[in-house]
Amino acid sequence: MKTVIVFDHPYTATAGNNVPHHRSFLAALLQRVMTQLRQENNEIDLMDLHADGFNPVMSAADLSNWRRGQATDPQAADYQQRLLTADRIIFMFPVWWEVMPAMTKGFLDKVYAKGQLYQADTMKTKLTKQPRIDIITTMSTPNLLYRLVFGAPLAKLLFRGTFLKTRLWHFKWHNFAQVEKKTLAQRQQILQRFTI
């Protein structure tokens, strides 16, 4: 089984080793996920957006290509080909201002594009393997507050506005809230218990 991981954190995938001022719990989760996937003999394809230098901005030229159903740039075209072969896609990113960072949003805009990964007229996905999609996020906002006060905007944007809209049915969201308030021992326990 091939798993594509779309990882978005400015510190990149290298930040999972608890090095002060270059550490990310999300990157530690990535290490845990990759270890699990390897133990299950999965083929892993990591798209580390910051390490890859992905440009999330949709320029006028990009938009012109997007409207004609063409790849916005060579990197987006490469990502698209890799996604087409995925049995599973895992998106990993921090939640900022209650939604995904610009890098992830730009990835969806430029890579999960009409004419490339979904049909323009029907909105039907071209991901014919119907991959399972997992979203793994970290956020400072408490879970209950995020759902009740803010209305879980990420769920609406991704699940309703992207996946269901293009007929991708199999998805799950794993959210880790207020991790920064937990002790090192508590974070390590979370990592040990987490299974994807």
C-alpha positions as CSV (number, residue, x, y, z in Angstrom):
1,M,0.0,0.0,0.0
2,K,1.3,3.5,-0.9
3,T,0.8,6.3,1.6
4,V,1.4,9.9,0.6
5,I,2.1,12.3,3.5
6,V,1.6,16.0,2.9
7,F,3.5,17.6,5.8
8,D,3.3,21.4,6.5
9,H,5.4,22.9,9.2
10,P,8.0,25.7,8.8
11,Y,10.5,23.7,10.8
12,T,10.1,20.8,8.3
13,A,10.0,17.1,9.1
14,T,13.4,17.4,10.9
15,A,11.9,19.1,13.9
16,G,10.7,16.0,15.8
17,N,13.7,15.6,18.1
18,N,12.9,18.1,20.9
19,V,15.7,20.5,20.0
20,P,14.9,23.9,21.6
21,H,13.7,26.6,19.1
22,H,13.5,24.0,16.3
23,R,10.9,21.5,17.6
24,S,7.5,20.6,16.6
25,F,5.1,18.1,18.2
26,L,3.6,17.7,14.7
27,A,7.0,16.5,13.4
28,A,7.3,14.1,16.4
29,L,3.8,12.8,15.3
30,L,5.2,12.4,11.8
31,Q,8.1,10.2,13.1
32,R,5.5,8.1,14.9
33,V,3.3,7.7,11.9
34,M,6.2,6.8,9.6
35,T,7.5,4.2,12.0
36,Q,4.0,2.6,12.1
37,L,3.6,2.7,8.4
38,R,7.1,1.1,7.9
39,Q,6.2,-1.7,10.4
40,E,3.1,-2.4,8.2
41,N,5.3,-2.5,5.1
42,N,3.7,0.6,3.6
43,E,5.5,2.5,0.8
44,I,5.8,6.1,2.1
45,D,6.0,9.2,-0.1
46,L,6.7,12.3,2.0
47,M,5.8,15.7,0.6
48,D,7.5,18.0,3.1
49,L,6.1,21.3,1.7
50,H,8.6,23.7,3.4
51,A,11.6,21.5,2.8
52,D,10.5,21.2,-0.9
53,G,10.2,25.0,-1.2
54,F,6.6,24.7,-2.4
55,N,5.1,28.1,-3.4
56,P,1.5,28.2,-2.2
57,V,0.8,31.6,-4.0
58,M,-1.5,31.4,-7.0
59,S,-0.1,33.9,-9.5
60,A,-1.9,35.2,-12.5
61,A,0.0,32.7,-14.7
62,D,-0.9,29.9,-12.3
63,L,-4.6,30.9,-12.4
64,S,-4.5,31.0,-16.2
65,N,-3.1,27.4,-16.3
66,W,-5.6,26.3,-13.5
67,R,-8.6,27.6,-15.5
68,R,-7.4,25.6,-18.6
69,G,-7.0,22.4,-16.5
70,Q,-3.2,22.5,-16.7
71,A,-0.7,22.2,-13.8
72,T,0.2,25.5,-12.3
73,D,3.9,24.7,-12.1
74,P,6.3,21.6,-12.4
75,Q,6.2,21.0,-8.7
76,A,2.4,20.9,-8.6
77,A,2.5,18.5,-11.6
78,D,4.9,16.2,-9.7
79,Y,2.7,16.3,-6.6
80,Q,-0.4,15.5,-8.7
81,Q,1.2,12.4,-10.3
82,R,2.3,11.2,-6.9
83,L,-1.2,11.6,-5.4
84,L,-2.8,9.7,-8.3
85,T,-0.9,6.6,-7.1
86,A,-1.8,6.9,-3.4
87,D,-3.9,4.3,-1.5
88,R,-3.9,6.6,1.5
89,I,-3.2,10.3,1.9
90,I,-2.2,11.9,5.3
91,F,-2.3,15.7,5.7
92,M,-0.4,17.0,8.7
93,F,-0.4,20.6,9.7
94,P,-0.8,23.0,12.7
95,V,-4.1,24.9,13.0
96,W,-3.5,28.6,12.9
97,W,-6.4,31.1,13.4
98,E,-8.7,28.1,13.4
99,V,-7.8,26.9,9.9
100,M,-4.9,25.4,8.0
101,P,-1.7,27.4,7.2
102,A,-1.3,29.1,3.9
103,M,1.0,26.4,2.7
104,T,-1.7,23.7,3.0
105,K,-4.3,26.0,1.6
106,G,-2.1,26.7,-1.4
107,F,-1.4,23.0,-1.8
108,L,-5.2,22.4,-2.1
109,D,-5.6,25.3,-4.5
110,K,-2.7,24.5,-6.8
111,V,-2.4,20.7,-6.6
112,Y,-5.9,19.4,-5.9
113,A,-6.9,21.2,-9.1
114,K,-9.7,20.9,-11.6
115,G,-8.8,19.1,-14.8
116,Q,-5.9,17.5,-12.9
117,L,-7.2,15.8,-9.8
118,Y,-11.0,16.4,-10.3
119,Q,-13.2,16.8,-13.3
120,A,-14.3,20.4,-13.8
121,D,-17.9,19.6,-15.0
122,T,-18.9,17.0,-12.4
123,M,-16.5,17.9,-9.5
124,K,-15.7,14.1,-9.3
125,T,-12.3,13.2,-8.1
126,K,-9.7,11.6,-10.4
127,L,-8.2,9.7,-7.5
128,T,-9.6,6.4,-8.7
129,K,-8.2,4.4,-5.8
130,Q,-10.5,6.3,-3.5
131,P,-7.7,6.8,-1.0
132,R,-8.4,6.9,2.7
133,I,-7.6,10.4,3.9
134,D,-6.3,11.2,7.4
135,I,-5.9,14.7,8.8
136,I,-3.5,15.1,11.7
137,T,-3.5,18.5,13.3
138,T,-2.2,20.3,16.4
139,M,-3.8,23.4,17.8
140,S,-3.7,25.7,20.8
141,T,-7.5,26.1,21.0
142,P,-9.3,23.7,23.3
143,N,-11.3,21.0,21.4
144,L,-14.6,21.9,23.0
145,L,-14.1,25.6,22.3
146,Y,-13.1,24.9,18.7
147,R,-16.2,22.9,18.0
148,L,-18.8,24.8,20.0
149,V,-17.7,28.4,19.7
150,F,-15.9,28.4,16.4
151,G,-18.0,25.7,14.7
152,A,-15.0,23.5,13.7
153,P,-14.3,25.5,10.5
154,L,-11.6,23.1,9.4
155,A,-14.1,20.2,9.2
156,K,-16.4,22.3,7.1
157,L,-13.6,23.5,4.8
158,L,-11.9,20.1,4.2
159,F,-14.5,17.5,4.7
160,R,-17.6,19.2,3.2
161,G,-15.9,21.8,1.0
162,T,-13.2,19.6,-0.5
163,F,-13.5,15.9,0.1
164,L,-17.2,15.2,0.0
165,K,-17.7,17.8,-2.7
166,T,-15.3,15.8,-5.0
167,R,-16.6,12.4,-3.8
168,L,-13.8,11.3,-1.5
169,W,-15.7,9.4,1.1
170,H,-13.1,7.9,3.5
171,F,-11.5,10.3,5.9
172,K,-10.7,10.8,9.6
173,W,-9.5,13.7,11.6
174,H,-7.0,13.3,14.5
175,N,-6.6,16.5,16.4
176,F,-4.2,17.2,19.3
177,A,-5.2,20.3,21.2
178,Q,-3.2,22.3,23.7
179,V,-0.2,20.0,23.5
180,E,2.1,23.0,24.4
181,K,0.5,22.9,27.9
182,K,1.4,19.3,28.5
183,T,4.5,18.0,30.2
184,L,7.2,16.2,28.3
185,A,6.1,12.9,29.8
186,Q,2.5,13.6,28.8
187,R,3.5,14.4,25.2
188,Q,5.6,11.2,25.1
189,Q,2.7,9.2,26.3
190,I,0.5,10.7,23.6
191,L,3.1,9.7,21.0
192,Q,3.4,6.2,22.3
193,R,-0.4,5.7,22.3
194,F,-1.2,7.2,18.9
195,T,-2.0,4.8,16.1
196,I,-3.1,5.8,12.6
